[in-house]
Amino acid sequence: MLGRIDPGQKEVTVVGAGIAGLLAAYELDRKGYEVTLVEAAPRAGGLIQTERTPFGIAESAAHSILVTPVIERLCEELGVELVPVRKESKSRFILRDGKLRKFPLSFFEAVWAFLRAYFVLSPKEPAPECMTFQGWAERFFGKPVARYLMTPFLRGIYGANPADLAVSAVYPALVVPRGHSFLSWMLRRAFRKGGSPGKAAPKPKRRLRGMVTPRGGMQSLVDALDARLVKSLGARYRKGQPLAELPASGNIVLSVPAPAAARLLERESPELSRALSAVRYTALAAVTAFVPRETAPSLPRGVGVLFPDGEGRDSLGILFNSSSFPARVTDEGKWASFTLIIGGTPRPELVGRDDGALEEIVRNELRTVLGAPEVSRMVIRRWEQAVPRYDFDLQRAWQVARETWCSQPGRVLFGNYTGQISLRGMIESASGLAAGLHS
């Protein structure tokens, strides 16, 4: 999140009712602000949608959340039931040499990675804050870690290869200053944190841990927020009404994608508008497939499998929906549900292919990777602007925002391109926004 609320002004206009805008409006309304929420589309929720089919549900974007006390509090207030990953299905896999592996490195590769992490120092060039994730991983851990751990991990979250992402944008805490190895820097940071004076605040009690999902699908969270805001805001919640220009007074929270924010800021902040126009997004397709269990009796149990380079795969990975959570299919004895992520920076051209081509990719991936020869139904969703690319252009936009429009209290940018790409990050940031914690 960029910018902060001006507590001296109680009027707030939130522009955009995607998940970020809904969260911001809800938290600010709870804190007593007079919130007006404006959305150009006729529905709220943005990318997050849950489609119900005779076979089960199909998510269009986020499938689950890493639970925290803030998320538990929000869902309890909204009456959204969270269910955890099944105890017997917590395994996560990486594909190597055509096989699903929980840990894809050999013993010697793991030892070599540890030695590099301990002894290899941060390079003189490029500057530590200017390293891509590819260069960072190869420098401190070696090529096997970059290929078999970092590449699938980052593809699974950002839909991008490590070479397309900046370490300082994705995980700033991982930037290793000159004169340190990765492990020496992590140990120093841990020592400083552990040796800080004062008594640590007690941690809130948690009922749930790890990954969770709303029982009725991610749309349940959107619907609950939407219903609560309809009731609370009344006529101040306006859908299907594009905003031509920003209000002249009061707090403003722009919770629209970077290109839309750029258009709205064209007159008020031309420099920031240009910087936001340079922000790049990654195109992705999400295809949910329902497989008849009788044709595939030996399906693996777990959360999913991600694919590194060199495995000859046309997708970035496969989520095991019905293995991970209950209520993903209408009859668990008959159906299994999987979601394949296609495109991203590795294969952006695939997103534009027709449904038949995507369906063929899905059938081939499920057959060769999981041994599932038949698919009864597929639900295809395409997003040309699915995920912002956390690269140096995005960092430049953050810097410009802090120096220009967002430097004024009451001017806030909030979305998946402002430092928190995950739903968990946005929920916690919205809570901090209402408390005036951001700057």
VENKA-V963912 format. One record per pair of residues at least 24 apart in sequence whose C-alpha atoms are under 7 Angstrom apart, sorted by the first residue. I is the first residue (numbers start at 1). J is the second residue. If there is no record, write none. Layout:
I|J, I|J
This chain:
1|413, 1|414, 1|418, 1|419, 1|429, 1|438, 2|402, 2|406, 2|412, 2|413, 2|414, 2|418, 2|439, 3|402, 3|406, 3|407, 3|409, 3|411, 3|412, 3|413, 3|438, 3|439, 4|409, 4|410, 4|411, 4|412, 4|433, 4|436, 4|438, 4|439, 5|251, 5|409, 5|410, 5|411, 5|433, 5|436, 6|251, 6|409, 6|410, 9|250, 9|251, 10|34, 11|35, 11|250, 11|251, 12|36, 12|250, 12|251, 12|252, 13|37, 13|251, 13|252, 13|253, 14|38, 14|252, 14|253, 14|254, 14|255, 15|39, 15|253, 15|254, 15|255, 15|256, 16|254, 16|255, 16|256, 17|44, 17|45, 18|44, 18|45, 18|46, 19|45, 19|46, 19|222, 20|255, 20|414, 20|415, 20|426, 21|255, 22|225, 23|427, 23|430, 24|430, 26|229, 27|430, 27|431, 27|434, 28|434, 31|434, 35|233, 36|236, 36|237, 37|236, 37|237, 37|238, 38|237, 38|238, 38|239, 38|241, 39|238, 39|239, 39|240, 39|241, 39|242, 40|239, 40|240, 40|241, 40|242, 41|239, 41|240, 42|239, 42|240, 43|239, 45|222, 48|218, 48|219, 49|218, 49|219, 50|217, 50|218, 50|219, 55|290, 55|329, 55|330, 56|328, 56|329, 56|330, 57|328, 57|329, 58|288, 58|379, 60|286, 60|381, 63|213, 63|218, 64|211, 64|212, 64|213, 65|211, 65|212, 65|213, 65|423, 65|424, 66|210, 66|211, 66|212, 66|424, 67|208, 67|209, 67|210, 67|211, 67|212, 69|204, 69|206, 70|428, 71|427, 78|224, 80|214, 80|220, 80|221, 81|214, 81|215, 82|212, 82|213, 82|214, 82|215, 83|212, 83|213, 83|214, 83|215, 84|211, 84|212, 84|213, 84|325, 85|211, 85|212, 85|324, 85|325, 86|324, 86|325, 89|301, 89|302, 89|303, 89|323, 89|324, 90|302, 90|303, 91|302, 91|303, 92|302, 92|303, 92|304, 92|305, 93|304, 93|305, 93|306, 94|305, 94|306, 94|307, 95|305, 95|306, 95|307, 95|308, 96|311, 97|311, 98|311, 104|148, 109|144, 113|141, 113|142, 114|141, 116|140, 116|141, 117|141, 117|181, 117|182, 117|183, 118|181, 118|182, 118|183, 118|184, 119|181, 120|181, 121|178, 121|179, 121|180, 121|181, 122|176, 122|177, 122|178, 122|179, 122|180, 122|181, 123|178, 124|178, 128|175, 128|176, 128|177, 129|168, 129|175, 131|166, 131|167, 132|162, 132|163, 132|164, 132|165, 132|166, 132|167, 133|162, 133|163, 133|165, 133|166, 133|167, 134|162, 134|163, 140|182, 147|308, 147|309, 148|308, 151|308, 152|306, 152|307, 152|308, 155|316, 156|306, 156|316, 156|317, 158|387, 159|282, 159|344, 159|345, 160|344, 160|345, 160|346, 161|345, 161|346, 164|391, 165|389, 165|390, 165|391, 166|390, 166|391, 166|392, 169|390, 169|391, 169|395, 170|390, 215|327, 251|410, 251|411, 252|410, 252|411, 252|412, 253|411, 253|412, 253|413, 253|414, 254|412, 254|413, 254|414, 255|413, 255|414, 255|415, 256|415, 257|415, 269|405, 272|397, 272|400, 272|401, 275|397, 276|397, 278|393, 279|393, 279|394, 280|388, 280|389, 281|385, 281|386, 281|387, 281|388, 281|389, 282|344, 282|345, 282|384, 282|385, 282|386, 282|387, 282|388, 282|389, 283|343, 283|344, 283|348, 283|351, 283|383, 283|384, 283|385, 283|386, 284|341, 284|342, 284|343, 284|344, 284|351, 284|382, 284|383, 284|384, 284|386, 285|341, 285|342, 285|343, 285|351, 285|381, 285|382, 285|383, 286|339, 286|340, 286|341, 286|342, 286|380, 286|381, 286|382, 287|339, 287|340, 287|341, 287|378, 287|379, 287|380, 287|381, 288|337, 288|338, 288|339, 288|340, 288|378, 288|379, 288|380, 289|337, 289|338, 289|339, 289|375, 289|377, 289|378, 289|379, 290|335, 290|336, 290|337, 290|338, 290|375, 290|376, 290|377, 290|378, 291|335, 291|336, 291|337, 291|374, 291|375, 291|376, 292|334, 292|335, 292|336, 292|374, 292|375, 292|376, 293|334, 293|335, 293|336, 295|372, 295|373, 295|374, 296|371, 296|372, 299|370, 314|361, 315|340, 315|341, 315|342, 315|343, 316|341, 316|342, 317|341, 351|382, 388|417
